[in-house]
Amino acid sequence: MARWLALFGGLCLLALAHSAAVPTVDTMVVAKSDDTIATTPTSVADITTEESSPPIKLTEMEVISEVSLRYAHTTVVARVRNPAKRAQEAHFRVLLPETAFISGFVMTLDGKSYKAYVKEKEEAKQIYQDAVSQGIGAAHISAKARDSNHFTVAVNVEASSNAIFNLTYEELLVRRNGVYNHAINLHPGALVPKLTVTVHIKESEKLIELRVPEIRTGNEIDATKDDAQNSRATIVRSHDDREATITFTPDLQEQERLIQLYTEKSKESAAASHSSSSWYSAEPETTTPEGVLGQFVVQYDVARPKDGEVLVNDGYFVHFFAPTNLEALNKLVVFVLDTSGSMMDRKIIQLREAMQTILGELNAGDYFSIVEFNSAVTVHDLKEADGEPPKRHYSYFDYDKNVTLVPPSPATPENIAKAKLIVSWLQASGGTNIGRALDVAVELINKGVDWKASESAVVPAAKENSDSPQAAASSDVTTAASTEVAVEKTEDKKTAKSLEPIIIFLTDGDPTVGETDPKRIITRVQEKNYGENKATIFSLAFGEDADRKFLRKVSLRNGGFMRHIYEAADAALQLRDFYRQISSPLLAHLKFTYPSGQVKSDSLTKHEFRTYYAGSEVVVAGRVEDSATEITPQLAAFCGVRDGYGRKRYEVIPRVPVEKKKSGYLPLERLWSYLTIKQLLDKHDAGEDAPHKDDEKSEHEKKALELALKYSFVTPLTSLVVVKPNATNAVNAESVDKAAGIGPVSGGPLSITSNLLARPMASHNSFGHFGLSGPAPAAAFGAAYISPGFNLGQDEALEEEVDDYVDLDVRLPAPTTTFAPIVTPKSVLVDYNLLNYPWAEALIIPQNDTLLLSTDKDTVALKLATLSEVPKESSGDAECASAVDGGAGVCVYLTRCDSAKHITAQVYSTTYCAVSQGYAGVCCKREKVDIVH
């Protein structure tokens, strides 16, 4: 049964394996995999009697993350050595946070660098489908982690040579429960002689919270301040508390301990997950992957001005807003709980357990209703708690029964105790009547509170199975009419308007009875849920069988979000953790207004928000008008009052000057582009596009694609392409193909796809690995086509074709036409011995051997050395204040600083210095100078 993987924050994974010889063209590989191992058809070439070669060795793994203003730019670098006397294949895999965009990839093979580029996805889709249709490939099973995607590429490493893989990705960290969480998954697959993780944080305000929890499995809920801290992590703060560098360098002994600890925790979790006897098992037993260290997490928070923080740099601005000292708004919460047959045993037990805690955390002044649904829909009356547990007789045909509405109950201790008792009686049986349940939930919101149950408070059965849209519309009118009568007679409108309406909707499956068309369910909900009292709908997809695409669309169209609750031992904890994130609404109907003449209105990201919740953060970004000298945004909203009833207007008008100088550490342009693309894709997923032809992109897609190509982001609309030209000039691509039995081809490079598609297994923490293969042709021509996972709601036709696959390496079949080989020019980095410094390539002016760097003040020209002798100061290395890794250091020429290999041009602009009469230097920690690998 197919299961998509979504996974919480993270990064690199690597493992070691050995595979048979692959006498084909030297191609990059890509993509999907199943939970079972697929076998490659045996051929004569697969059979060999040669003595086995020593496997490829992972010699070093380094993760460097630069976090500026919550925007994280992460680089994953893996170095491997092939000690054998023949070529072998190495696989590079990285586990990405679900919210991250890949922004760069460079491979260095035998001293030559190959840089990836981003192109429109549609150009490569046909080649991808052709490859999949051949069914040739080998599946891989690896550890999984929640809320993640995979990047995979494979390449042959020549005999007795080295390979370096360098991947970068970017993401905006999200604030949850009062802290930003930055997680890095570590899975080398084996012990690594040198493993380093460095996280450098630089904020404009002081860091008031900074903690590094003990290494986690990646499958727990977020760590808290009460959890044990990582004693092996080193934290160095700057003198002004606005910067910090966190370093983690586990030695071999510590790696062994972490691997053992991860294995034990995974076994305990799996045992707990399957402890309940059940006729239904959602997760197959899997073997714990080898070499998994776990998840390295950094959590932090910043001090924030009372009226929010507005930063301006180089024509862009970002507005951070997260007020704290506000009275919480009272809320009207409708819990819509699935108790269909598929919720039997462990799921229903976990739901009952979670609801005990959630109900206990309702605030005084809140109101709540409990809607249970299976084939039928029931609005529970708290009077039920005064009697005996009901004897329920479920029928699949109960969906056509009328539903009696019951007024919401105030969250008093007595009512909460009764609700807990009723929830403890929940049993699983019957079908899944999602459409009717949501219909009833919206009715309850529309009716408000302080009304009495009466005959008019009955929702008639809708003929949901009717094929006629008119019939469904007629049913809606009947229900709405009866509701209007009840509200008109009894509702206290003032009280209703003072409550923040929220629907928490949990299900583990698809609609199976009543209205079963997801599109019509979404339309009906949207037609009834509107206006100032529109409810925010949060959807919880419990387990792997829920239709997450449908649930995501329901929530996006109604101001909320969808959360995947993994069916594991901690499911109850996941549910409670979710509720705590939305339990305290502080502001309603937020609207950010920026005066014309100051900000380009068409550049603004989302600037109207239904609700702001305690512990989160609102972010708005945009472009500043060239003539603007200041920004004076107006924020208007409604907040709670001290007595708990009613609400009052909240208004903030900060004033921020627009300075013309640039600051290198403020990544506002990329933050703006990232946020804009994300929100455009959300609008597309929600179905908010204007009408357009099926074979054309919507306006939201077009804008997102344009930005993704401009800023080199790999998104659901773009692909990352790696072209590897002829390995040597002495080999002709066509003759090599013929020698390998491929025959002449034409029309462009071979292309393989890597889809960041995954689905969780019993252990959700997936990383990457190096796999090996035997002899390969001496040279060839190849490419990798890498696209992200087909995120829910995108590319539906292709989604259906590949739904059952995840992370299976696909090799292209023999082409049938001829092509002219693509020749990639020699990298300019070679002339300056800077192959390991790929970020510098765009800055080099080869005509006069200089590196041209833009800083916050001006443009600086630094000389580059072309000789083997490295420039040095005759008086010795001078001290400097701001090293690449944080803290003080010494000024040395670029190639002497090991830490400078994987930084960005932006970081270099704040750490550069001049060496020996103007050569390109960098401030580097002494222990990182002149390191020999």
C-alpha positions, 0 to 999 in steps of 0.5 A, a space after each residue: 500500500 503506497 505511503 508518502 513520506 513527509 518529514 521534519 527538517 533535516 539533512 544528509 545521509 550516507 551509507 555503504 554497499 557493494 553491487 555488481 558491475 554495471 557495464 553501461 553508459 556513465 549516467 547519473 541515476 535517480 529516483 523512486 523506490 518501493 518498500 520491497 527490493 526490486 531485482 535488476 534482470 540478470 544479464 551475462 554482463 552481471 556475472 563475474 568471477 573477478 576478485 571483489 574490490 575494496 568498497 568505496 570509502 566515505 572519508 569525510 562528511 561536513 554539514 555547514 548551515 548559515 542561518 541569517 534572520 531565520 533563513 537557513 542556507 545549508 551545505 552538505 559535503 561528502 568526500 569519498 575515496 575509491 581505493 580499488 583498481 577499477 571504477 565503482 559507483 557511488 550514490 549520494 543521497 540527502 534527506 531534505 526538510 519538506 519545506 526546503 528548496 535545493 539551490 545548488 549541486 556540484 560534483 567534483 570527480 577526479 579533480 573536475 567539477 560539474 555544476 548542476 543547473 535548474 530547468 523547467 520540469 516539463 522538458 524532462 518529464 517524457 524522458 522520465 516516463 520512458 525510463 520508468 516504463 522500462 522497469 529496469 532498476 534496483 530498489 533501496 530501503 533506507 531509514 526514514 524521517 518525518 516530513 522530508 524529501 530525498 535527493 539522490 544521484 549516482 555516479 562512477 568514481 574512477 579507480 584510485 580517485 576521489 569524489 566530492 559531492 556538494 549540495 545546498 538547500 534553503 529554507 525559512 525556519 518556522 517558529 513553533 511553541 516559541 522557538 525556531 527548530 533547525 534539524 539536521 539528520 545524520 546517517 553516514 551509513 558507517 563510521 566516518 573518520 571525520 564528521 562535522 556539523 556547524 550551524 552559524 546563527 546571525 540575527 539582528 536581535 539578541 538570542 534569548 533562547 539557544 539550546 541543542 537537545 541530545 541527538 534524537 531519532 527524528 521521529 519524536 515531537 519537538 524537543 522542549 527545554 526540559 529535554 536533555 541537552 547535547 553535551 558534545 555540542 560546542 556553543 560559542 556566542 558573540 559578545 553582543 549575543 546576536 551571533 552563535 556558532 554551534 559545532 558538533 564533531 562526534 569521534 568514532 566512539 561517540 558515533 558508535 554510541 549514537 548508532 547503538 542508541 538509535 537502534 535501541 530507540 527504533 526497536 522500542 518504538 516499533 515494538 510499542 507501535 505493534 503491541 496492540 493486536 489488530 486485524 489491520 497493520 498499517 506499517 510493515 515490519 522493517 529492519 533498522 538501517 545501519 549507521 544511523 546517528 540520529 537527528 542533530 537539532 538546534 532550537 533558538 529564539 530572539 528578543 523582539 521589539 514590541 511592535 515587530 521588526 522591519 528590516 530593509 536591505 538592497 531594495 527588499 524588506 521583511 517584516 517579522 511579527 510575533 507579539 507575546 503580551 496579549 490576552 488570548 482570544 476565546 475560541 469556539 472549537 468543533 472537534 470532528 473525529 473519525 471513528 470509522 472501522 479503520 480507526 479500530 484498535 490502536 488508533 482509537 485508543 490513541 485518539 481517546 488518550 490525546 483528547 483527554 489532554 486536549 480537552 483539559 487544555 481548553 481555556 475558561 471562556 472557550 466553547 466546544 462541540 464534539 462531532 463523531 462520524 463514521 457512517 453516521 454523524 453524531 453531535 454529542 450532548 454532554 448529558 450523555 455522560 449522566 447515563 450508561 455508555 451507549 450501546 451502538 448499532 452501526 449500519 453502513 446505511 446510517 449516512 442518510 439519517 438526520 443529524 440533531 445539532 446540540 449547542 456548544 458547551 462552555 469549557 467549565 471543569 464540569 463540562 470538560 469532565 463529562 466530555 472526557 467520559 464521552 470521548 473514553 466511550 468512542 468505538 470504531 465501526 462503519 464507513 467514513 462520512 467526511 462530507 456530512 461531518 464537515 457540513 455539520 461542523 460548519 453548521 455549528 460554527 454558523 449557529 454560534 453559541 447561546 442557542 437552544 436545541 429545537 426542531 429547527 436545529 436538525 440538519 436534514 439528510 442530504 442526498 449526497 450520492 445524487 449525481 446531480 449538482 442541483 440536487 446537492 445545491 437544493 439540499 444545502 438550501 434546505 439545511 441553511 434555511 433551517 439554520 437561519 431560523 434558529 439563529 435569528 430567534 436565539 443567537 447572542 450575536 455579540 457573544 458569537 463574534 467574540 469567539 474565534 471559530 476553529 474546526 479540528 478535523 481528524 480522519 484516517 481515510 477517504 470519504 466512503 459513504 454519503 458524498 464521496 467526491 472530494 471536489 464537491 465536498 470542498 465546494 460545499 464547505 467553502 460555500 457555507 464557511 465564509 464571512 467574518 465568522 469563517 472558521 479556520 479548518 485544521 485537517 489531521 491526516 492520521 496514518 498513511 491511508 488518509 487522502 492528504 491531497 484532499 485534506 490539504 486543499 480543505 485546509 488551505 481554502 479555509 485558512 488552516 493547514 494539514 498536519 500528518 499524524 504518523 501512526 506510531 507509538 507517539 501518535 497521541 503525543 503528536 496530536 497533543 503537540 499539534 493542538 498546543 500550537 493552535 490552542 492560544 489565538 492572540 490576534 484575529 483578522 490581521 492585515 498589514 498595509 504598506 503605503 503606496 510609494 514605499 512598497 511595490 504592492 505587486 511584490 508583497 507576500 501574503 499580508 492578511 492572516 485569519 489568526 495569529 497563534 501564541 508561539 508562532 510568527 507572521 512574516 511578510 516580505 516585499 520590494 521597496 520603491 526606489 524613491 522610498 526613504 522610510 517604511 511606515 506599515 500599519 498593522 490592524 487586528 483584534 485581540 482579547 480583553 482581560 475579562 475574557 469576553 469580547 475583543 478590542 481593536 489592535 493597531 501598530 504603526 512602526 516607522 523604519 528608515 530605508 538605508 541605501 547601504 547594503 548589508 551582506 548578511 541580510 538575505 532578504 531577496 532570497 527570503 522574499 523569493 522563497 516565501 513568494 514561491 511557497 505561497 504561489 504554490 499553496 494557492 495553486 494547491 488550494 485550487 485558487 487559480 483562475 480558469 485556464 486550459 488543462 494543458 496550460 500553466 496557471 498564473 500562479 504556476 507561471 509566476 512561481 516558475 519564473 522566480 524558481 528559474 531566476 533564483 535557481 530553486 528546485 521546486 515542483 515546477 523545476 528540475 535540477 540537471 547535472 551534465 557529465 561530459 566525456 571523461 577524457 578527450 581521447 574517448 569519442 562518445 559515439 564510439 563508447 556507446 557502440 562499444 557498450 552495445 548501445 548504438 548511435 543516439 541523438 537529440 540530447 543528453 541521456 537523462 535520469 530522474 531523481 524524485 524527492 518522493 518518499 513514504 514512511 516505513 516503521 522507522 521514519 528517518 531516512 538519510 542517504 548512502 553511498 552504494 558501489 558497483 563494479 567496473 564501468 566503461 572508462 568514459 561516457 556521457 550522461 546526465 541526471 534529471 532531478 526533480 522534487 517529490 510530486 507534492 500533494 496537489 501537483 502534477 496529478 496525472 504523473 502522480 497517479 502513474 508513480 504513486 506506488 514508488 519511492 526512491 528507486 534508482 532508474 537507469 535509462 534504456 538504450 536510446 535508439 537515435 544519435 546525438 552530438 555530445 555536449 562539451 562543458 567548458 573547463 571550469 575557471 576555478 581550475 586556473 586558480 586552484 579553487 576547485 573546492 571553492 565552487 561559490 567563488 566561480 561566479 565572482 572571478 574575472 579571469 581577464 585580470 585574475 581578480 575576484 570581484 566582491 560586492 559588500 555592503 559599502 562598495 565593490 572590492 577587487 581582490 587578486 587571485 594567485 595563478 601559481 602553485 605558491 600560495 600568497 602569505 604575509 612575510 610577518 605572519 598571519 594577521 589576527 582578525 575578528 570575524 572568522 568563517 566559523 565564528 569568533 576570532 581567527 587569522 587572515 589567510 589566502 583562500 586556499 589555506 582555509 578549509 572552512 571557506 570551501 563550502 561557504 557562500 559568496 554572501 558569507 565571504 562578503 562579511 569575512 573577507 580580508 586582503 593578504 600580501 598586497 591585495 590577494 583574496 583572503 578570508 578570516 579563518 580559525 587557526 585550527 582550520 588553516 593548512 589542513 591536509 586531507 
